[in-house]
């Protein structure tokens, strides 16, 4: 995966069988300085990846021939391609499909319609490009499982307007949602809302689990508090 080589023109392989979508996305990324390649099917993805060695593959789940998880699995099975991160976008949210894609090795699974700013942010995060809206902070999060009313604590690290990365001693499941509440340092404002688990990551610590949470139902006041906190931290 690319590291901190900002002088390199990063290459993205876009995969979709809808030409209009491809042209919009291609223009979007070209304007931001990426080198963009296009594929329309699973076979084309593998051929193009072996020829161009892109830094990222951004593909639609629904494609002719092979679905996104099958293509991702084939990419990860090739020793020369397996380090390339894959983001899959689907027309519909499905926990079953999401789990298949994650098991195949994709780094993220997004559902349409996806705002272009969200796509760009995730691409930036995956490619380790600095994003001033996504910063590291440590806060304690109270998690309420809702119906069971079971509460436990987690530690939030990276925080942005869209979500946070959570460290906890409790295993979580992809697609699960729960109430969260935490106090932002410096601004001394409490953020409350719903968090949905969109990815799981290993942590080099025994009995510790990592999960990427996407915010849901945050109030405008909570969002403004996060924006203010990020501004204070980034100057």
Secondary structure, DSSP 4 states (H G I P E B T S, - for coil): ---S-TTS--EEEEE-S-HHHHHHHHHHHHTTT-EEEEE-BHHHHHHHHHHH--SEEEEESS-BSS-HHHHHHHHHHSTTTTTSEEEEEESS--HHHHHHHHHHT-SEEEESS--HHHHHHHHHHHTT---TTSEEEEEEEEEE-GGG--EEEEEEEEE-SSEEEEEESS---TT-EEEEEEEETTTTEEEEEEEEEEEEEE-SSTT-EEEEEEEES--HHHHHHHHHHHHHHH-
